[in-house]
Amino acid sequence: MQIQLLDISSSDGKTIQESAIPELEKIDFQMGSFPVLAKEPVELTITNTGDKVLELTGTGKITVGIPCDRCLETVSVEIPLEFKKKLDMKLSDEERVNDLDESSYLTGMNLDVDRLVYLEVLISWPLKVLCKEDCKGICSRCGKNLNEGPCGCKEEPKDPRMAAISDIFSKFKEV
């Protein structure tokens, strides 16, 4: 969705409020493609603080399907969105790219809400996603989800030379 900023940028002190449901169906970036499972309207308030400078504030929420880091099951991850930005409408598009972080969601006098939401989702992306705290992961041999039960793969005898290291790892399990 595009929000036209021409009227507000020419009226000092003017405030507008917009509610927009993002049209994003998936989040694509270097780590892969992730489906958007649910989205709430993004509530934006845009205020002209004078001298063609706009203050953009807002909130929203989007839910993305992200694979568990251990077992690869899809987990619904709710990502809260919170915006607080200053937009200098005196600068041309090229100057904005060099001066601020507005380059990809502002084009001329239009605000691209989907692009704004997309960038905020990337900033808020979780570092680690688990389906549950005690997720057992998948078998390294057959690929079975160990949360569903043992896989039946034969455990190889442990190398006695690795016993000391094995003890260390068993005391400090990954969380």
N, C-alpha and C positions, 0 to 999 in steps of 0.2 A: 504494500500500500504506500502511496505517495501522499505526503502532506505538503501543500503549497504554502510557502513562507513569505511570499511577496507582501501580502497585506499587513502582516504583523511586523515585518522588518522595517516598514515605513511609518509605523505608529508607536512613538515612544510611550512606554508604560502599559501598552496593550498586552493582555494575556488571553491565550486560547487553551482550551482543554480538548484533547482528542482521545478517543478510545478506538483501538485497532486490533483486530485479531490477526496475528502473523499468518502469512500464507505458506510458510515453510512446511514442507512435507518430510524433509530429511536434512541432516547436517553432514556436509561433505568437507573433509580436509585430509591432510596427509595420513592420519591414522585410519581412515576408512570412511564409510558411509553409514550413518546411524539414523534410524527412523524416528520421526517426531510422533510420539504416541498420544500426546494431549497438549493443548495450548489454551491459555487463558488470555483474555484481552489485555493488551498493553495500554495502561493509562498514562498519558503524557500531558504535561503542562508546559507550555512554551510562553515565556515572558520576555518582552522587549525591555531590556534594562537601560536602554538609551544608546545613542550613537551606533545604531544598527548592530548591537550585540544582543543575541538572544540567549536566554538561560533555559535549558531543556532539562526537566526532571521527570521521572516516571518510574513505574513499577510494572511487573508482570511475572508470569511463570510459564515455563515450558517443560514438558516431560519427554525425555529422550530414552530410547532403548539402547543400552550399552552392554556389551558382553562382560560377564564376570571375569576378572583377571585370572582366576584359577580354573573354573570349570567351563567357561565360555557360554553359560546359559544367559539369555537376555534378561537384564535387570532394568526396571523402570526407575530412572533417575530424574528427580524433580530438580530443575535448575531455576532458582529465583533470579529475577532480573531487576536491577536497580540502576537507573540512569541519572547522572548529574553531569551535564556538559555545558560549556559555553560555546556558542557558535558566533563567530565574527563574520557577519554578512557583508562587510566592506571588502573583504579579500576575494580575489577571483579563485576559481577552482584550483589553479596551479599553485597559488600562494598558500592555500589551505593545506595542500599535500605537504608542503615544506614546513608550515608553521604549526599545524595542529594534527590531531588524529581523525579529523572529519572527512578525510579524502574519499572514502568509499561509500558513505551513507548520505552525503550532501552533493547534489548536482545542481549547480545554479541556485535557484530558489526553491528546490524541492528536497524534502527529507524522505529518504527511503527507509520506512519502518522495518521492513524485513531484513535489510542489510544491517541496520542498527542492532536488531535482536540477534542476528547471526554472530556479529562481532562480540556482543556481550556474552553469548553462550560459549564462545571459544575462550574468552577470558575466564569464565567461571567453570570450565571443564574440570571434572574431578580427576585427581591424580591416580586414584585407585578405586575400583568398583568391585565389591564382593556381593554375591547373592545372599550370603549370611556370614557372620564372623568366623564360624568354624568350618567353612567350605573346605572339602577334602581335595578338590581339584579333579584332574583326570589321570588315568593310568598312563604312564609314559610309554608303555609297550602297546596296549590295545586301544587306548583312547576312551575307555568307558568312564562315565561320570561316576566317581567313587562316592558321591553323596547318595547314590541309589543302591549302594551295597558293594561288596568286594567283587573284583572282576574275575578272579580265578587264575590270574597269571602266576606262574611259579616265581617265588622270591629266590633270587640267587644268594648263595652264601656270601656273607660279608668278608671283605678282605681284612685280615687281622691288622695289617699295616695302617688301615684307615680307622681303626676303632676309636682312637683319641679324638679325631676330628668328628666322627659320627656322634660321639657323646656330646661334644660342644653343640652341634646342630640340634640334637634332640632336646637340649635344655632351652634353646632359644628359637623356638618355632616361629616362622613368619606369621604375622598377623594380618 
